[in-house]
Amino acid sequence: MWSRFAAIGAIIYLLVFACAAAYPLFDHRTFAGLPAVLLGLPWIDYISSSWLLGAIALNALILYLLLAALSFLFSFLFRRLRA
């Protein structure tokens, strides 16, 4: 199941995480790294913080699958309504 819409959504999520992860390198305030950690929710609550990239990958995979299913559902419904 390959969807351009889902791929774009997952790539945007990964780019937002990359920006959030790079932000503490430029700003050294106390909670500068918090947005990157929040993008790992809900998995970061259940696994150790050393697996943050795994949580991000899991979220990107779930986002991709949900968007691909949504895209497939909409295309199926639109084809069904036209016929």
Wavefront OBJ file of the C-alpha trace (Angstrom):
o trace
v 0.000 0.000 0.000
v 1.835 3.057 -1.292
v 0.257 6.475 -1.042
v 1.858 9.755 -2.013
v -0.448 11.580 0.416
v 0.633 9.316 3.290
v 4.304 9.601 2.367
v 4.095 13.397 2.360
v 2.380 13.363 5.759
v 5.015 11.071 7.284
v 7.854 13.117 5.777
v 6.386 16.334 7.190
v 6.171 14.670 10.633
v 9.822 13.586 10.397
v 10.910 17.064 9.269
v 9.060 18.657 12.185
v 10.824 16.247 14.528
v 14.201 17.037 12.959
v 13.610 20.757 13.487
v 12.410 20.191 17.049
v 15.441 18.012 17.787
v 17.854 20.607 16.362
v 16.303 23.532 18.255
v 18.110 22.822 21.583
v 21.425 23.136 19.744
v 20.666 26.835 19.170
v 18.644 27.666 22.268
v 20.018 26.483 25.606
v 17.009 27.277 27.770
v 15.633 24.674 30.168
v 12.740 23.250 28.141
v 14.135 23.740 24.636
v 14.118 19.987 23.951
v 10.552 19.444 25.101
v 8.877 19.661 21.645
v 11.039 16.826 20.340
v 10.110 14.656 23.301
v 6.412 15.495 22.936
v 6.501 14.280 19.324
v 7.449 10.870 20.731
v 4.265 10.566 22.749
v 2.645 8.236 23.763
v 5.502 5.719 23.412
v 8.073 7.754 25.307
v 6.059 7.150 28.486
v 6.468 3.373 28.162
v 10.054 3.002 26.932
v 13.344 4.502 28.011
v 14.449 7.842 26.611
v 17.286 6.195 24.702
v 14.624 4.755 22.360
v 13.270 8.187 21.378
v 14.147 7.689 17.706
v 12.345 4.351 17.767
v 9.251 6.067 19.157
v 9.464 8.680 16.416
v 9.815 5.978 13.751
v 6.836 4.119 15.196
v 4.740 7.297 15.168
v 5.769 8.005 11.561
v 4.808 4.453 10.569
v 1.429 4.710 12.293
v 0.823 8.099 10.687
v 1.729 6.692 7.267
v -0.607 3.715 7.663
v -3.506 5.871 8.863
v -3.087 8.391 6.051
v -2.735 5.637 3.452
v -5.905 3.940 4.705
v -7.737 7.268 4.707
v -6.566 8.004 1.166
v -7.630 4.535 0.007
v -11.022 4.929 1.671
v -11.672 8.314 0.056
v -10.615 7.111 -3.386
v -12.818 4.022 -2.997
v -15.805 6.127 -1.951
v -15.349 8.636 -4.772
v -15.095 5.828 -7.352
v -18.182 4.236 -5.875
v -20.167 7.478 -5.997
v -19.233 8.123 -9.647
v -20.436 4.714 -10.779
l 1 2 3 4 5 6 7 8 9 10 11 12 13 14 15 16 17 18 19 20 21 22 23 24 25 26 27 28 29 30 31 32 33 34 35 36 37 38 39 40 41 42 43 44 45 46 47 48 49 50 51 52 53 54 55 56 57 58 59 60 61 62 63 64 65 66 67 68 69 70 71 72 73 74 75 76 77 78 79 80 81 82 83
